[in-house]
Amino acid sequence: MEAEKWGKRIKAYRKLKGYTQINFANKIDISVSVLGEIERGTRAPNEKMINKMSIELGIPVQELTPKSDLN
């Protein structure tokens, strides 16, 4: 379930920034298929991916970190 939460947050921030999956995957140096798996919640991002995503999106890592089910 944690991977699903990561995926939802990453997808939401990617869309807010106006990136397509292809643009974003290229910018963070991963394949589109890996990004798709992350956004669908079938794969969790590793620390290196998370750091690259936060830098590219211009947000702190904490913003990508899944919150509790209470939010």
ROSE-4610 file (N, C-alpha, C; in Angstrom, 1 decimal, always signed):
// ROSE-4610
residu = [M/M/M/E/E/E/A/A/A/E/E/E/K/K/K/W/W/W/G/G/G/K/K/K/R/R/R/I/I/I/K/K/K/A/A/A/Y/Y/Y/R/R/R/K/K/K/L/L/L/K/K/K/G/G/G/Y/Y/Y/T/T/T/Q/Q/Q/I/I/I/N/N/N/F/F/F/A/A/A/N/N/N/K/K/K/I/I/I/D/D/D/I/I/I/S/S/S/V/V/V/S/S/S/V/V/V/L/L/L/G/G/G/E/E/E/I/I/I/E/E/E/R/R/R/G/G/G/T/T/T/R/R/R/A/A/A/P/P/P/N/N/N/E/E/E/K/K/K/M/M/M/I/I/I/N/N/N/K/K/K/M/M/M/S/S/S/I/I/I/E/E/E/L/L/L/G/G/G/I/I/I/P/P/P/V/V/V/Q/Q/Q/E/E/E/L/L/L/T/T/T/P/P/P/K/K/K/S/S/S/D/D/D/L/L/L/N/N/N]
num = [1/1/1/2/2/2/3/3/3/4/4/4/5/5/5/6/6/6/7/7/7/8/8/8/9/9/9/10/10/10/11/11/11/12/12/12/13/13/13/14/14/14/15/15/15/16/16/16/17/17/17/18/18/18/19/19/19/20/20/20/21/21/21/22/22/22/23/23/23/24/24/24/25/25/25/26/26/26/27/27/27/28/28/28/29/29/29/30/30/30/31/31/31/32/32/32/33/33/33/34/34/34/35/35/35/36/36/36/37/37/37/38/38/38/39/39/39/40/40/40/41/41/41/42/42/42/43/43/43/44/44/44/45/45/45/46/46/46/47/47/47/48/48/48/49/49/49/50/50/50/51/51/51/52/52/52/53/53/53/54/54/54/55/55/55/56/56/56/57/57/57/58/58/58/59/59/59/60/60/60/61/61/61/62/62/62/63/63/63/64/64/64/65/65/65/66/66/66/67/67/67/68/68/68/69/69/69/70/70/70/71/71/71]
x = [+0.8/+0.0/+0.8/+2.0/+2.9/+3.3/+3.5/+3.9/+2.8/+1.5/+0.4/+0.4/+0.7/+0.7/+1.8/+3.0/+4.1/+3.6/+3.1/+2.7/+1.7/+0.7/-0.3/+0.3/+1.2/+1.8/+2.7/+3.5/+4.4/+3.7/+2.6/+1.8/+1.2/+0.6/+0.0/+1.0/+2.1/+3.1/+3.7/+3.8/+4.3/+3.3/+2.0/+1.0/+0.9/+1.1/+1.1/+2.2/+3.3/+4.5/+4.3/+3.3/+3.0/+3.9/+4.5/+5.3/+4.4/+4.7/+4.2/+5.0/+4.6/+5.4/+6.7/+6.7/+7.9/+8.9/+8.4/+9.3/+9.9/+9.1/+9.6/+10.5/+10.2/+11.1/+12.5/+12.5/+13.7/+14.5/+13.9/+14.5/+15.2/+14.5/+15.1/+15.8/+16.0/+16.9/+16.4/+15.1/+14.5/+13.7/+13.3/+12.4/+11.0/+10.3/+8.8/+8.1/+8.5/+7.8/+8.0/+9.2/+9.5/+8.6/+8.6/+7.8/+6.3/+5.8/+4.5/+4.2/+5.1/+5.0/+4.9/+5.8/+5.8/+4.4/+4.0/+2.7/+1.5/+1.5/+0.4/+0.5/+1.7/+1.8/+2.3/+2.8/+3.3/+4.8/+5.4/+6.8/+7.1/+7.9/+8.2/+9.5/+9.6/+10.8/+11.9/+13.2/+14.3/+14.7/+15.7/+16.1/+16.7/+17.5/+18.0/+17.0/+15.9/+14.8/+14.1/+13.8/+13.1/+13.8/+15.1/+15.9/+15.9/+16.0/+16.0/+14.6/+13.6/+12.2/+12.0/+12.4/+12.2/+12.9/+14.1/+14.9/+14.2/+13.9/+13.2/+11.9/+11.1/+9.8/+10.0/+11.1/+11.4/+10.6/+10.5/+9.9/+10.7/+10.6/+11.3/+10.9/+11.8/+11.5/+10.3/+10.1/+9.0/+7.7/+7.6/+6.3/+6.0/+7.0/+6.7/+6.4/+6.8/+6.7/+5.2/+4.7/+3.3/+3.0/+1.9/+1.4/+0.5/+0.1/-0.8/-2.2/-3.0/-4.3/-5.3/-4.8/-5.7/-5.8/-4.9/-4.9/-5.7]
y = [-1.2/+0.0/+1.3/+1.2/+2.4/+2.8/+1.9/+2.2/+3.0/+2.6/+3.3/+4.8/+5.0/+6.4/+7.2/+6.6/+7.3/+7.6/+6.7/+6.9/+8.0/+8.1/+9.1/+10.5/+10.6/+11.9/+12.4/+11.4/+11.7/+12.2/+11.4/+11.7/+13.1/+13.4/+14.7/+15.9/+15.7/+16.8/+16.9/+15.8/+15.8/+16.6/+16.3/+17.0/+18.5/+18.8/+20.2/+21.0/+20.3/+20.9/+21.0/+20.2/+20.3/+19.3/+18.3/+17.3/+16.1/+15.6/+14.3/+13.3/+12.0/+10.9/+10.9/+11.0/+11.0/+12.1/+13.3/+14.4/+14.2/+13.8/+13.7/+12.5/+11.4/+10.2/+10.6/+11.3/+11.7/+12.7/+13.6/+14.5/+13.9/+12.8/+12.1/+10.8/+10.6/+9.5/+8.1/+7.9/+6.6/+6.3/+5.1/+4.7/+5.1/+5.4/+5.7/+4.5/+3.3/+2.1/+2.1/+2.4/+2.5/+3.6/+4.7/+5.8/+5.4/+4.7/+4.3/+3.3/+2.4/+1.4/+2.1/+3.1/+3.9/+4.6/+5.3/+6.0/+5.1/+3.9/+3.0/+2.3/+2.4/+1.8/+0.4/-0.1/-1.4/-1.5/-0.4/-0.3/+1.0/+0.8/+2.0/+2.6/+3.9/+4.6/+4.3/+4.3/+4.2/+5.6/+5.6/+6.9/+7.8/+7.3/+8.1/+8.7/+7.9/+8.4/+9.5/+9.3/+10.3/+11.6/+11.5/+12.8/+13.5/+12.8/+13.4/+14.0/+13.3/+13.8/+15.1/+15.1/+16.3/+17.5/+17.3/+18.4/+18.9/+18.0/+18.3/+19.1/+18.6/+19.2/+20.5/+20.7/+21.9/+21.9/+20.7/+20.5/+19.7/+19.9/+19.1/+17.6/+16.7/+15.3/+15.0/+15.7/+15.5/+15.6/+16.5/+16.7/+15.4/+14.6/+13.4/+12.2/+12.4/+11.3/+11.1/+9.8/+9.6/+9.9/+10.5/+10.9/+9.7/+9.9/+8.9/+8.9/+7.9/+7.8/+8.8/+9.7/+10.7/+11.9/+12.1/+13.3/+13.2]
z = [+0.0/+0.0/+0.0/+0.6/+0.7/-0.7/-1.6/-3.0/-3.7/-3.4/-4.0/-3.6/-2.3/-1.8/-2.4/-2.6/-3.3/-4.7/-5.4/-6.8/-6.9/-6.1/-6.2/-6.0/-5.0/-4.7/-5.9/-6.4/-7.4/-8.7/-9.0/-10.2/-10.1/-8.9/-8.7/-8.8/-8.2/-8.4/-9.8/-10.5/-11.9/-12.7/-12.5/-13.3/-13.0/-11.7/-11.3/-12.0/-12.2/-12.8/-14.3/-14.9/-16.3/-17.1/-16.4/-17.1/-17.6/-18.8/-19.2/-18.5/-18.6/-18.0/-18.8/-20.1/-20.9/-20.5/-20.4/-20.0/-18.7/-17.7/-16.4/-16.3/-16.9/-16.8/-17.4/-18.5/-19.1/-18.2/-17.6/-16.7/-15.5/-15.0/-13.8/-14.1/-15.4/-15.9/-15.5/-15.7/-15.6/-16.8/-17.0/-18.2/-17.9/-18.9/-18.8/-18.1/-18.5/-17.9/-16.4/-15.9/-14.4/-13.8/-14.4/-13.8/-13.8/-14.8/-14.8/-13.7/-13.5/-12.4/-11.0/-10.9/-9.6/-9.5/-10.5/-10.4/-10.2/-10.7/-10.5/-9.1/-8.5/-7.2/-7.2/-8.3/-8.4/-8.1/-7.9/-7.6/-6.8/-5.8/-4.9/-5.5/-5.4/-5.9/-4.9/-5.3/-4.4/-4.0/-3.1/-2.5/-3.6/-4.5/-5.6/-6.5/-6.8/-7.6/-6.9/-5.6/-4.8/-4.8/-4.6/-4.5/-5.9/-7.0/-8.3/-8.6/-8.2/-8.4/-7.6/-6.4/-5.5/-6.1/-6.6/-7.2/-8.4/-9.3/-10.6/-10.4/-9.4/-9.1/-8.3/-7.7/-6.9/-5.6/-5.0/-3.7/-2.8/-1.5/-0.5/-0.6/-0.3/-0.3/+0.6/+1.7/+2.6/+1.9/+0.9/+0.1/-0.7/-1.1/-1.8/-0.9/+0.3/+1.3/+1.6/+1.5/+1.8/+3.2/+3.4/+4.7/+5.2/+6.4/+7.0/+6.3/+6.6/+5.9/+6.5/+7.4/+8.0/+7.1/+6.2/+5.4/+4.1]
